[in-house]
Amino acid sequence: MTTVETHPADTADLGIHDPLAESFPPSLQGRLLFWIAVAFSIYQIATAAHLLNLNSQIQRAVHLGFLLLLGFPLLTLLRGGARPLQIAAWIMGLIGVGIAAYQWIEYVPLMMRAGDINGIDTVIGISTLVAVFAAAWVVMGPALPVVAGIFLIYALFGQYFPGAMQTRGYALEQVVEQMSFGTEGIYGTPLYVSATYIFLFILFGAFLEKAGMIKLFTDVSLGMVGHKMGGAAKVSVVSSGLMGTISGSGVANVVTTGQFTIPLMKSFGYRAAFAGGVEATASMGGQIMPPVMGAVAFIMAETLGVAYVEVVRAAIVPAILYFASAFWMVHLEAGRRELRGMAKDELPSASRALREGWYLILPLAVLVFLLFSGFTPLYAGAVGLALTIMLILGASLMLGMPNNVIRAIFWIGLGLIVGYLLNNRQEVLLWAMVGLLLALSVFHNGGRATIWQVIESLAEGAKTALPVGVACALVGVIIGTMTLTGAANTFGIFIVSVGQNSLLLSLILTMITCIVLGMGIPTIPNYIITSSIAAPALLELGVPLIVSHMFVFYFGILADLTPPVALACFAAAPIARESGFKISLEAIKVAAAGFVIPYMAVYTPALMLQPGGPLADAMGLPLAVAYIVLKCTISIGLWGTAVVGWMGHRLNLFERVLAIVAAFTLIAALPMTDEIGFALTVLVVALIWWRGRK
């Protein structure tokens, strides 16, 4: 079996480079930033575990202060900035600390001055805006700052805009107060969610990765499907889907699992563009796969005021269909190119991998159980993180025990104590247990190495959280502008006016908005912006609330697969050694189900397990769910067959066109289209079967 090596240095023109993927530099600055990142994570754990109780506004301000203090110097250092740039970066970071300190010290006086801020407040507020815009530019590039800048200009000079966009005009102090103080702007819901749920779940993922979860997922995937036809690509789909359950970051998923899966696919005969497209599609799918869902699930639940489990319920069927579609596409491509699976005796055993690494699944299982039992994401995330650290430390301590009996007693005892603490909601004592295990590890040779692994995980988690946290801060400017000026209402009226004549046209317009905004903007801010603008309009047109939010969320994700920007595809490009644009064209084909499912859910909410719609009214929700899933599955099957042009044998043009027509008639929610679609499906299957006999 051959392998394909990649040389990012030789292919820099083909993809994007994420400096945050690198480790902390070994220099003095690098070590200082490393410990700042560790302090950031400890602060977040302390607030989540209620070891440190702060007012919500202060908690958000300190979170932002850490983001700025870590973000500016770290990115400048990782990009090799000159000494003057590094000094400027540290100054900007210290300004961030000053902003946080001002919000903390002046918290009560600021409340008393609400609506009438003074000159110092205005200077601090403008400094906050400048620092957040600059941090977003440094961390993520110009796309989001440019969009947010347009909104800020509108807030300041809206009185000069034409027609329906004209505002009454707002004073500088009013705009600054809206954006930089209170909870309507930078310190709004997105930053709150970043300072609580999102950071915690990113940290949770970082610890699981350090503990060996990537290896476990890869070994299980290889053992399950590696020997099947096209097994290399199927491994990519399964492992990326599993990784998505803990990370939920599409681009991070590409550069993590893609380092292994893309060369593996190429070595077994898959085209480079197709291999990159499969990995990008599967990795982006991680953001719609519960339980984490790229952390958008938590923002959506907070925004809608519904239980987290309701968001998961709406996402689960579309997520399964999305990955089933990707799996089907790689199966057909393998059949067309006669790509066989890997030799079974060369593959790891899935059952053995689970037997050896079962304990890694426990924190994830407890996390999911707590979330589905109605506990808050903050509590579930804190418990899951504590259990992960306990397992890492406990596994190290266990190695120093003399025999299996004592090891069993240790694990059983630890499990009983943890069970008792969880049953009695003793979260503080749970973290005290973590502290006790850390103390015991100090006196154990392997334990000291494990403590260092825990510290590194804390630093890595904080580094990974930088882009999300900064994006959540800046997107507050956009939300602040919309609440101040009523811009969302203006756009919503336009969508509704279009939708009165054609709901489909409104949906297409919303889709285009999501994809255009998503070009270069991370999924979380894209969802927040589009859900604020378009989702209320779709609700007014009769689309169920959670379905309208899922609609904009899906297309925000698919923007990372859509040319010309396609960030996930360009992240795969240097690994695949292929053009990011070519990879994105393949990714769109593989991810076709992702473009179709949101439309089907709008017309038939049963696809997202939601009541309502003529189908559910006519036959009841359970039967409606079964029927729409059947239709969707057949459509996916037909689409894959037509695009790849293979189904046991190569298909001719007539068969492929007929399959596409059958797929689209099943998708269309018009009178008689289902009947026509099923009839055409029977015809396609019969024709393929008849030709296959010859």
C-alpha positions as CSV (number, residue, x, y, z in Angstrom):
1,M,0.0,0.0,0.0
2,T,1.5,3.3,-1.0
3,T,1.1,6.6,0.7
4,V,1.0,10.1,-0.6
5,E,3.1,12.7,1.1
6,T,2.1,16.4,1.1
7,H,4.5,19.3,1.2
8,P,2.5,22.4,2.2
9,A,5.5,24.6,1.4
10,D,5.3,23.5,-2.2
11,T,1.6,24.0,-2.4
12,A,1.0,27.2,-0.6
13,D,-0.7,28.7,-3.6
14,L,-3.3,26.0,-3.6
15,G,-4.8,26.6,-0.1
16,I,-5.0,28.6,3.0
17,H,-2.7,28.6,6.0
18,D,-4.1,28.9,9.5
19,P,-1.4,30.1,11.9
20,L,-3.4,29.0,14.9
21,A,-2.8,25.4,13.8
22,E,0.8,25.9,14.9
23,S,2.0,25.4,18.5
24,F,3.1,28.2,20.8
25,P,6.6,29.4,19.8
26,P,9.4,28.3,22.1
27,S,10.6,31.9,22.6
28,L,10.1,34.0,25.8
29,Q,7.0,35.7,24.2
30,G,5.6,32.3,23.2
31,R,6.0,30.9,26.7
32,L,4.4,34.0,28.2
33,L,1.4,33.7,25.8
34,F,1.2,30.0,26.6
35,W,0.6,30.8,30.2
36,I,-1.8,33.6,29.4
37,A,-3.8,31.0,27.4
38,V,-3.7,28.6,30.4
39,A,-4.9,31.4,32.7
40,F,-7.7,32.1,30.2
41,S,-8.9,28.5,30.3
42,I,-8.7,28.3,34.1
43,Y,-10.7,31.5,34.3
44,Q,-13.4,30.0,32.0
45,I,-13.5,26.7,34.1
46,A,-13.7,28.7,37.3
47,T,-16.7,30.7,36.1
48,A,-18.4,27.6,34.6
49,A,-18.0,25.5,37.7
50,H,-19.2,28.5,39.9
51,L,-15.8,28.5,41.7
52,L,-15.8,32.2,40.6
53,N,-19.1,34.0,40.5
54,L,-19.1,37.3,38.5
55,N,-21.9,39.4,37.2
56,S,-22.7,38.4,33.6
57,Q,-21.6,41.8,32.2
58,I,-18.2,41.6,34.0
59,Q,-17.8,37.9,33.0
60,R,-18.2,38.9,29.3
61,A,-15.8,41.9,29.7
62,V,-13.1,39.7,31.2
63,H,-13.6,37.1,28.5
64,L,-13.2,39.8,25.8
65,G,-10.1,41.1,27.7
66,F,-8.4,37.7,27.5
67,L,-9.3,37.3,23.8
68,L,-7.6,40.6,23.0
69,L,-4.6,40.1,25.3
70,L,-4.0,36.7,23.8
71,G,-5.1,37.3,20.2
72,F,-3.0,40.3,19.1
73,P,0.5,39.2,20.3
74,L,0.0,35.5,19.4
75,L,-1.1,36.0,15.8
76,T,1.6,38.6,15.3
77,L,4.2,36.3,16.7
78,L,3.0,33.2,14.7
79,R,3.0,35.3,11.5
80,G,6.6,36.4,12.1
81,G,5.8,40.1,12.6
82,A,8.6,42.6,12.9
83,R,9.6,43.9,16.4
84,P,7.5,47.2,16.0
85,L,4.5,45.1,15.0
86,Q,5.0,42.9,18.1
87,I,5.2,45.9,20.4
88,A,2.0,47.4,18.8
89,A,0.3,44.0,19.3
90,W,1.2,43.9,23.0
91,I,-0.1,47.5,23.3
92,M,-3.4,46.5,21.7
93,G,-3.6,43.4,24.0
94,L,-3.0,45.6,27.1
95,I,-5.7,48.0,25.9
96,G,-8.0,45.0,25.9
97,V,-7.1,44.4,29.6
98,G,-7.8,48.1,30.3
99,I,-11.2,47.8,28.7
100,A,-12.1,44.8,30.8
101,A,-10.8,46.5,34.0
102,Y,-12.9,49.6,33.2
103,Q,-16.1,47.6,32.8
104,W,-15.4,45.8,36.1
105,I,-14.4,48.8,38.2
106,E,-17.1,51.1,36.7
107,Y,-19.9,48.5,36.5
108,V,-22.3,50.2,38.9
109,P,-21.5,53.8,37.9
110,L,-22.0,52.8,34.2
111,M,-25.4,51.5,35.1
112,M,-26.2,54.8,36.8
113,R,-25.0,56.8,33.7
114,A,-27.0,54.6,31.2
115,G,-28.4,56.9,28.5
116,D,-26.0,59.7,29.4
117,I,-22.4,58.4,29.2
118,N,-19.5,60.9,29.9
119,G,-16.4,61.7,27.9
120,I,-14.2,59.0,29.4
121,D,-16.9,56.4,28.7
122,T,-17.0,57.5,25.1
123,V,-13.2,57.2,24.7
124,I,-13.3,53.7,26.3
125,G,-16.3,52.8,24.0
126,I,-14.5,53.9,20.9
127,S,-11.3,52.1,22.0
128,T,-13.4,48.9,22.5
129,L,-14.8,49.2,18.9
130,V,-11.3,49.8,17.4
131,A,-9.8,46.9,19.4
132,V,-12.5,44.4,18.5
133,F,-12.4,45.4,14.8
134,A,-8.6,45.2,14.7
135,A,-8.6,41.8,16.5
136,A,-11.1,40.3,14.1
137,W,-9.0,41.5,11.2
138,V,-5.8,40.0,12.7
139,V,-7.4,36.7,13.7
140,M,-9.8,36.1,10.7
141,G,-9.0,38.5,7.9
142,P,-11.0,41.3,6.4
143,A,-14.3,39.7,5.5
144,L,-16.2,40.0,8.8
145,P,-14.7,43.4,9.8
146,V,-15.8,44.8,6.4
147,V,-19.4,43.6,6.8
148,A,-19.5,44.8,10.4
149,G,-18.0,48.1,9.3
150,I,-20.7,48.7,6.8
151,F,-23.3,48.2,9.5
152,L,-21.5,50.6,11.9
153,I,-21.4,53.2,9.1
154,Y,-25.1,52.7,8.7
155,A,-25.7,53.3,12.4
156,L,-23.6,56.5,12.3
157,F,-24.8,58.0,9.0
158,G,-28.1,56.2,8.3
159,Q,-29.9,59.6,8.0
160,Y,-28.1,60.1,4.7
161,F,-29.2,56.8,3.2
162,P,-31.9,56.7,0.5
163,G,-35.5,55.6,0.7
164,A,-36.6,53.0,3.1
165,M,-33.0,52.6,4.5
166,Q,-33.0,56.1,5.9
167,T,-32.8,56.4,9.7
168,R,-33.6,59.4,12.0
169,G,-29.9,59.7,12.8
170,Y,-28.1,58.9,16.0
171,A,-25.5,60.9,18.0
172,L,-22.0,59.4,18.3
173,E,-22.4,58.9,22.1
174,Q,-25.7,57.0,21.5
175,V,-24.1,54.6,18.9
176,V,-21.0,54.1,21.1
177,E,-23.2,53.3,24.2
178,Q,-25.3,50.8,22.1
179,M,-22.2,49.0,20.8
180,S,-19.7,49.2,23.7
181,F,-21.8,49.1,26.8
182,G,-24.8,47.1,28.0
183,T,-25.8,43.9,26.3
184,E,-27.2,45.0,23.0
185,G,-23.8,45.3,21.1
186,I,-20.4,43.8,21.6
187,Y,-21.4,42.3,25.0
188,G,-24.6,40.8,23.6
189,T,-25.9,37.3,23.5
190,P,-23.2,35.9,21.1
191,L,-20.3,37.0,23.4
192,Y,-22.3,35.6,26.4
193,V,-22.6,32.2,24.7
194,S,-18.9,32.4,23.8
195,A,-17.9,33.2,27.4
196,T,-20.0,30.3,28.7
197,Y,-21.0,27.3,26.5
198,I,-18.7,27.7,23.4
199,F,-15.4,28.0,25.2
200,L,-16.2,25.1,27.5
201,F,-17.1,22.8,24.6
202,I,-14.0,23.8,22.6
203,L,-11.9,23.0,25.7
204,F,-13.8,19.7,26.1
205,G,-12.8,18.8,22.5
206,A,-9.2,19.8,23.0
207,F,-8.9,17.5,26.0
208,L,-10.6,14.6,24.2
209,E,-8.2,15.1,21.2
210,K,-5.2,15.1,23.6
211,A,-6.5,11.9,25.3
212,G,-6.5,10.1,21.9
213,M,-10.1,10.5,20.6
214,I,-8.9,11.2,17.1
215,K,-7.0,7.8,17.0
216,L,-10.1,6.0,18.5
217,F,-12.4,7.5,15.9
218,T,-10.0,6.7,13.0
219,D,-9.4,3.1,14.2
220,V,-13.1,2.5,14.6
221,S,-13.8,4.0,11.1
222,L,-11.0,1.9,9.5
223,G,-12.3,-1.3,11.2
224,M,-15.9,-0.7,10.3
225,V,-15.7,0.4,6.6
226,G,-12.0,0.3,5.6
227,H,-12.3,-3.1,3.9
228,K,-15.5,-2.1,2.0
229,M,-15.5,-0.9,-1.7
230,G,-14.1,2.6,-1.6
231,G,-13.2,2.1,2.1
232,A,-10.7,4.9,2.2
233,A,-13.2,7.6,1.4
234,K,-15.8,5.9,3.7
235,V,-13.3,6.1,6.5
236,S,-13.1,9.9,5.8
237,V,-16.9,10.3,6.0
238,V,-17.3,8.3,9.2
239,S,-14.2,9.7,11.1
240,S,-15.0,13.3,10.2
241,G,-18.6,12.8,11.3
242,L,-17.4,11.3,14.6
243,M,-14.9,14.2,15.0
244,G,-17.7,16.6,14.4
245,T,-19.5,15.4,17.4
246,I,-16.8,16.9,19.7
247,S,-15.2,19.7,17.6
248,G,-17.9,21.1,15.3
249,S,-15.4,23.2,13.5
250,G,-15.4,22.4,9.8
251,V,-12.0,23.9,8.8
252,A,-10.3,22.5,12.0
253,N,-11.8,19.1,11.1
254,V,-10.3,19.3,7.6
255,V,-6.8,20.0,8.8
256,T,-7.1,17.4,11.6
257,T,-8.6,14.3,10.0
258,G,-7.7,15.4,6.5
259,Q,-4.0,14.9,7.1
260,F,-4.7,11.2,7.3
261,T,-7.8,10.6,5.1
262,I,-7.0,12.7,2.0
263,P,-3.6,11.0,1.3
264,L,-5.2,7.6,2.1
265,M,-8.0,8.3,-0.5
266,K,-5.4,9.3,-3.1
267,S,-3.3,6.3,-2.5
268,F,-6.3,4.1,-3.3
269,G,-7.0,5.8,-6.6
270,Y,-9.5,8.6,-5.8
271,R,-8.9,11.8,-7.7
272,A,-7.2,14.5,-5.7
273,A,-10.1,17.0,-6.1
274,F,-12.7,14.3,-5.2
275,A,-10.6,13.3,-2.1
276,G,-10.4,16.9,-0.9
277,G,-14.1,17.4,-1.7
278,V,-15.2,14.4,0.4
279,E,-13.1,15.5,3.3
280,A,-14.4,19.1,3.2
281,T,-18.0,17.9,2.9
282,A,-17.7,15.4,5.7
283,S,-15.9,17.9,7.9
284,M,-18.4,20.7,7.4
285,G,-21.1,18.1,8.1
286,G,-19.7,17.9,11.6
287,Q,-21.3,21.3,12.3
288,I,-24.8,19.9,11.8
289,M,-24.1,16.7,13.7
290,P,-25.3,16.8,17.3
291,P,-24.4,17.1,20.1
292,V,-22.0,20.1,19.6
293,M,-23.0,21.3,16.1
294,G,-20.2,23.9,15.9
295,A,-21.6,25.5,19.1
296,V,-24.4,27.0,17.0
297,A,-26.9,24.7,18.8
298,F,-26.3,26.6,22.0
299,I,-26.7,30.0,20.4
300,M,-29.8,28.8,18.6
301,A,-31.3,27.5,21.8
302,E,-30.5,30.7,23.7
303,T,-31.9,32.9,20.8
304,L,-35.1,30.9,20.4
305,G,-35.6,30.4,24.2
306,V,-36.1,26.7,23.7
307,A,-34.4,23.7,25.4
308,Y,-31.2,22.5,23.8
309,V,-32.8,19.1,23.1
310,E,-35.3,20.7,20.8
311,V,-32.5,22.0,18.6
312,V,-30.9,18.6,18.5
313,R,-34.2,17.0,17.6
314,A,-34.6,19.3,14.6
315,A,-31.0,18.6,13.5
316,I,-30.7,14.8,13.9
317,V,-32.6,13.5,10.8
318,P,-31.1,16.0,8.3
319,A,-27.6,15.3,9.7
320,I,-28.0,11.6,9.2
321,L,-29.3,12.2,5.6
322,Y,-26.4,14.5,4.9
323,F,-23.8,11.9,5.9
324,A,-25.8,9.1,4.2
325,S,-25.6,11.2,1.0
326,A,-21.8,11.7,1.3
327,F,-21.4,7.9,2.0
328,W,-23.5,7.0,-1.1
329,M,-21.5,9.4,-3.3
330,V,-18.2,7.9,-2.4
331,H,-19.6,4.3,-2.8
332,L,-20.7,5.1,-6.3
333,E,-17.4,6.9,-7.2
334,A,-15.6,3.8,-5.9
335,G,-17.7,1.5,-8.0
336,R,-17.3,3.6,-11.2
337,R,-13.5,3.6,-10.8
338,E,-13.4,0.0,-9.4
339,L,-11.7,1.1,-6.2
340,R,-11.6,-1.8,-3.8
341,G,-11.2,-1.6,0.0
342,M,-8.1,-2.1,2.0
343,A,-6.9,-5.5,3.1
344,K,-8.8,-6.5,6.2
345,D,-5.8,-8.0,7.9
346,E,-3.9,-4.7,7.6
347,L,-6.7,-2.7,9.4
348,P,-7.2,-2.2,13.1
349,S,-10.1,-4.0,14.7
350,A,-13.1,-1.7,15.5
351,S,-14.1,-3.8,18.5
352,R,-10.6,-3.9,19.9
353,A,-10.2,-0.2,19.5
354,L,-13.5,0.3,21.4
355,R,-12.4,-2.2,24.1
356,E,-9.1,-0.4,24.6
357,G,-10.5,3.2,24.3
358,W,-14.0,2.8,25.7
359,Y,-13.3,5.1,28.6
360,L,-12.7,8.0,26.2
361,I,-16.4,7.7,25.1
362,L,-17.7,8.0,28.7
363,P,-17.4,11.9,29.0
364,L,-19.1,12.2,25.7
365,A,-21.8,9.8,26.7
366,V,-22.4,11.6,30.0
367,L,-22.4,15.0,28.2
368,V,-25.1,13.8,25.8
369,F,-27.1,12.2,28.6
370,L,-27.1,15.4,30.7
371,L,-28.0,17.6,27.7
372,F,-30.9,15.3,26.8
373,S,-32.0,15.1,30.5
374,G,-32.7,18.9,30.5
375,F,-29.5,20.1,32.2
376,T,-28.1,23.4,30.9
377,P,-25.3,23.1,28.4
378,L,-23.0,25.0,30.8
379,Y,-23.5,22.4,33.5
380,A,-23.2,19.5,31.1
381,G,-20.1,20.9,29.5
382,A,-18.4,21.6,32.9
383,V,-19.2,18.0,34.0
384,G,-18.0,16.5,30.7
385,L,-14.8,18.5,30.9
386,A,-14.2,17.5,34.6
387,L,-14.7,13.8,33.7
388,T,-12.3,14.0,30.8
389,I,-9.6,15.4,33.0
390,M,-10.3,12.8,35.6
391,L,-10.0,10.0,33.0
392,I,-6.7,11.4,31.7
393,L,-5.2,11.7,35.2
394,G,-6.7,8.4,36.5
395,A,-5.4,6.4,33.5
396,S,-1.9,7.7,34.3
397,L,-2.2,7.0,38.0
398,M,-3.5,3.5,37.3
399,L,-0.3,2.5,35.5
400,G,1.6,2.8,38.7
401,M,-0.7,0.4,40.6
402,P,0.7,-3.1,41.3
403,N,-2.1,-5.3,40.0
404,N,-5.5,-5.3,38.2
405,V,-7.5,-5.8,41.4
406,I,-6.3,-2.5,42.8
407,R,-6.8,-0.8,39.5
408,A,-10.4,-2.1,39.3
409,I,-11.1,-0.9,42.9
410,F,-9.6,2.5,42.0
411,W,-11.9,2.9,39.0
412,I,-15.0,1.6,40.8
413,G,-14.4,3.8,43.8
414,L,-13.8,6.9,41.6
415,G,-16.9,6.1,39.6
416,L,-19.1,5.8,42.8
417,I,-17.8,9.1,44.1
418,V,-18.4,10.9,40.9
419,G,-21.9,9.3,40.6
420,Y,-22.7,10.5,44.2
421,L,-21.5,14.0,43.5
422,L,-23.5,14.2,40.2
423,N,-26.6,12.8,41.8
424,N,-26.4,15.5,44.5
425,R,-25.4,18.3,42.0
426,Q,-22.1,18.9,43.9
427,E,-20.3,20.5,41.0
428,V,-17.7,22.3,43.2
429,L,-16.8,19.0,44.9
430,L,-16.4,17.4,41.5
431,W,-13.7,19.9,40.6
432,A,-12.2,19.3,44.0
433,M,-11.8,15.7,43.0
434,V,-10.0,16.9,39.8
435,G,-7.7,18.9,42.1
436,L,-7.0,15.9,44.3
437,L,-6.1,13.8,41.3
438,L,-3.7,16.5,40.1
439,A,-2.1,16.6,43.6
440,L,-1.7,12.8,43.6
441,S,-0.1,13.0,40.1
442,V,2.6,15.3,41.3
443,F,4.1,12.4,43.3
444,H,4.0,10.0,40.3
445,N,6.6,10.0,37.5
446,G,4.0,9.4,34.7
447,G,1.6,11.7,36.5
448,R,3.8,14.7,36.1
449,A,4.0,14.1,32.4
450,T,0.2,13.8,32.4
451,I,-0.2,17.1,34.3
452,W,1.8,18.8,31.6
453,Q,-0.5,17.2,29.0
454,V,-3.5,18.8,30.9
455,I,-1.8,22.2,30.9
456,E,-1.1,21.9,27.2
457,S,-4.7,21.1,26.6
458,L,-5.8,24.2,28.5
459,A,-3.5,26.3,26.3
460,E,-4.6,24.7,23.1
461,G,-8.3,25.1,24.0
462,A,-7.8,28.8,24.6
463,K,-6.0,29.2,21.3
464,T,-8.7,27.3,19.4
465,A,-11.4,29.5,20.9
466,L,-9.8,32.8,19.7
467,P,-11.5,33.0,16.2
468,V,-15.0,32.1,17.6
469,G,-14.7,34.5,20.6
470,V,-13.6,37.4,18.5
471,A,-16.2,36.8,15.9
472,C,-18.9,36.7,18.6
473,A,-17.7,40.0,19.9
474,L,-17.7,41.7,16.5
475,V,-21.0,40.3,15.3
476,G,-22.5,42.1,18.3
477,V,-21.9,45.4,16.4
478,I,-24.1,44.1,13.6
479,I,-26.9,43.1,16.0
480,G,-26.5,46.4,17.8
481,T,-27.0,48.3,14.6
482,M,-30.1,46.3,13.7
483,T,-31.7,46.8,17.0
484,L,-30.8,50.5,17.1
485,T,-31.9,51.3,13.5
486,G,-34.5,48.6,12.8
487,A,-32.6,47.5,9.7
488,A,-33.6,43.9,10.2
489,N,-37.3,44.9,10.0
490,T,-36.6,46.7,6.7
491,F,-35.0,43.7,5.1
492,G,-37.7,41.5,6.6
493,I,-40.5,43.6,5.0
494,F,-38.8,43.1,1.7
495,I,-38.5,39.3,2.1
496,V,-42.2,39.1,3.2
497,S,-43.3,41.2,0.2
498,V,-41.5,38.9,-2.1
499,G,-42.8,35.8,-0.3
500,Q,-46.4,36.9,-0.6
501,N,-46.1,36.1,-4.3
502,S,-43.6,33.3,-4.0
503,L,-42.3,31.6,-0.9
504,L,-39.7,29.8,-3.1
505,L,-38.3,33.1,-4.3
506,S,-38.0,34.3,-0.7
507,L,-36.2,31.1,0.2
508,I,-33.8,31.5,-2.7
509,L,-33.1,35.1,-1.8
510,T,-32.4,34.1,1.8
511,M,-30.2,31.3,0.7
512,I,-28.1,33.6,-1.5
513,T,-27.8,36.1,1.4
514,C,-26.5,33.3,3.7
515,I,-24.0,32.0,1.1
516,V,-22.7,35.5,0.2
517,L,-22.4,36.5,3.9
518,G,-20.8,33.1,4.6
519,M,-17.9,33.7,2.1
520,G,-15.1,34.3,4.5
521,I,-17.2,34.7,7.6
522,P,-17.2,31.8,10.2
523,T,-20.4,29.8,10.7
524,I,-21.4,31.3,14.1
525,P,-21.4,35.0,13.1
526,N,-23.0,34.1,9.8
527,Y,-25.8,32.3,11.5
528,I,-26.3,35.1,14.0
529,I,-26.4,37.8,11.3
530,T,-28.7,35.9,8.9
531,S,-31.0,34.6,11.6
532,S,-31.4,38.1,12.9
533,I,-32.2,39.4,9.4
534,A,-34.0,36.7,7.5
535,A,-35.4,34.1,10.0
536,P,-38.1,36.5,11.4
537,A,-39.3,37.2,7.9
538,L,-39.5,33.5,7.1
539,L,-41.5,33.0,10.3
540,E,-44.0,35.6,9.2
541,L,-44.4,33.7,5.9
542,G,-45.5,30.7,7.9
543,V,-42.2,28.8,8.2
544,P,-41.9,27.3,11.7
545,L,-39.4,29.2,13.9
546,I,-36.8,26.5,14.4
547,V,-37.0,25.4,10.8
548,S,-36.4,29.0,9.6
549,H,-33.3,29.2,11.9
550,M,-32.1,25.8,10.6
551,F,-32.6,27.0,7.0
552,V,-30.2,30.0,7.4
553,F,-27.8,27.9,9.5
554,Y,-27.5,25.2,6.8
555,F,-26.7,27.6,4.1
556,G,-24.2,29.5,6.2
557,I,-22.3,26.2,6.6
558,L,-22.6,25.3,2.9
559,A,-21.0,28.7,2.1
560,D,-17.7,27.1,3.2
561,L,-18.1,24.6,0.3
562,T,-19.3,27.0,-2.3
563,P,-16.9,28.7,-4.8
564,P,-15.3,31.1,-5.1
565,V,-14.2,31.3,-1.4
566,A,-15.0,27.8,0.0
567,L,-12.8,28.0,3.1
568,A,-13.0,24.3,3.9
569,C,-12.0,23.3,0.4
570,F,-9.1,25.7,0.4
571,A,-8.0,24.2,3.7
572,A,-8.0,20.8,2.1
573,A,-6.1,22.0,-1.0
574,P,-2.5,21.9,0.3
575,I,-3.1,18.4,1.7
576,A,-4.7,17.1,-1.5
577,R,-2.2,19.0,-3.7
578,E,-5.0,20.3,-5.9
579,S,-6.8,23.6,-6.6
580,G,-9.2,24.7,-3.9
581,F,-11.6,25.7,-6.7
582,K,-11.7,22.2,-8.2
583,I,-12.1,20.7,-4.8
584,S,-15.1,23.0,-4.1
585,L,-16.8,21.8,-7.4
586,E,-16.5,18.2,-6.2
587,A,-17.7,19.1,-2.7
588,I,-20.9,20.7,-4.0
589,K,-21.7,17.4,-5.8
590,V,-21.1,15.3,-2.7
591,A,-23.0,17.8,-0.5
592,A,-26.0,18.0,-2.8
593,A,-28.3,16.8,0.0
594,G,-27.3,19.7,2.1
595,F,-28.7,22.1,-0.5
596,V,-31.9,20.3,-0.8
597,I,-32.9,19.3,2.7
598,P,-33.5,22.9,4.0
599,Y,-36.1,23.5,1.2
600,M,-37.8,20.1,1.9
601,A,-38.0,21.0,5.6
602,V,-39.7,24.3,4.9
603,Y,-42.4,22.7,2.9
604,T,-42.6,19.6,5.1
605,P,-41.4,20.4,8.7
606,A,-41.8,16.7,9.6
607,L,-38.3,16.3,8.1
608,M,-37.0,18.1,11.2
609,L,-39.5,16.3,13.5
610,Q,-41.6,19.4,13.8
611,P,-45.4,19.4,13.7
612,G,-47.3,21.4,11.0
613,G,-47.5,21.3,7.3
614,P,-50.2,19.7,5.1
615,L,-48.5,16.3,5.2
616,A,-48.4,16.0,9.0
617,D,-51.9,17.3,9.2
618,A,-53.1,14.7,6.8
619,M,-51.4,11.5,8.1
620,G,-50.0,12.5,11.6
621,L,-46.4,13.3,12.5
622,P,-44.9,9.8,12.7
623,L,-46.1,8.7,9.3
624,A,-45.2,12.1,7.8
625,V,-41.6,11.7,9.1
626,A,-41.3,8.2,7.6
627,Y,-42.7,9.4,4.3
628,I,-40.5,12.5,3.9
629,V,-37.4,10.6,5.0
630,L,-38.2,7.9,2.3
631,K,-38.7,10.6,-0.3
632,C,-35.4,12.3,0.7
633,T,-33.5,9.0,0.7
634,I,-34.7,8.1,-2.8
635,S,-33.9,11.6,-4.1
636,I,-30.4,11.4,-2.6
637,G,-29.9,8.0,-4.2
638,L,-31.1,9.2,-7.6
639,W,-29.0,12.3,-7.5
640,G,-25.8,10.4,-6.7
641,T,-26.5,7.9,-9.4
642,A,-27.0,10.7,-12.0
643,V,-24.0,12.8,-10.9
644,V,-21.5,9.9,-10.7
645,G,-23.1,8.0,-13.7
646,W,-22.7,4.5,-12.2
647,M,-25.1,2.0,-10.7
648,G,-23.6,-1.5,-11.1
649,H,-22.5,-0.3,-14.5
650,R,-21.9,3.0,-16.3
651,L,-25.1,4.9,-17.1
652,N,-25.8,6.5,-20.4
653,L,-26.9,10.2,-20.8
654,F,-30.6,9.3,-21.0
655,E,-30.5,7.3,-17.7
656,R,-28.7,10.1,-15.9
657,V,-31.1,12.8,-17.1
658,L,-34.1,10.7,-16.2
659,A,-32.6,10.1,-12.7
660,I,-32.1,13.9,-12.2
661,V,-35.7,14.6,-13.3
662,A,-37.1,11.9,-10.9
663,A,-35.0,13.3,-8.0
664,F,-36.3,16.9,-8.6
665,T,-39.9,15.9,-8.9
666,L,-39.7,14.1,-5.6
667,I,-38.2,17.2,-4.0
668,A,-40.7,19.7,-5.5
669,A,-43.7,20.2,-3.2
670,L,-46.3,20.6,-6.0
671,P,-49.5,18.8,-6.8
672,M,-48.9,15.3,-8.4
673,T,-45.1,15.7,-8.3
674,D,-44.7,12.9,-5.7
675,E,-46.7,10.5,-7.9
676,I,-44.7,11.5,-11.0
677,G,-41.5,11.2,-9.1
678,F,-42.2,7.7,-7.8
679,A,-43.3,6.6,-11.3
680,L,-40.1,7.9,-12.8
681,T,-38.0,6.3,-10.0
682,V,-39.6,2.9,-10.9
683,L,-38.8,3.6,-14.5
684,V,-35.1,4.5,-13.7
685,V,-34.6,1.4,-11.6
686,A,-36.2,-0.9,-14.2
687,L,-34.1,0.7,-17.0
688,I,-30.9,0.3,-15.0
689,W,-31.7,-3.3,-14.0
690,W,-32.6,-4.2,-17.6
691,R,-29.4,-2.7,-19.0
692,G,-27.4,-4.4,-16.3
693,R,-28.6,-7.8,-17.4
694,K,-27.3,-7.4,-20.9
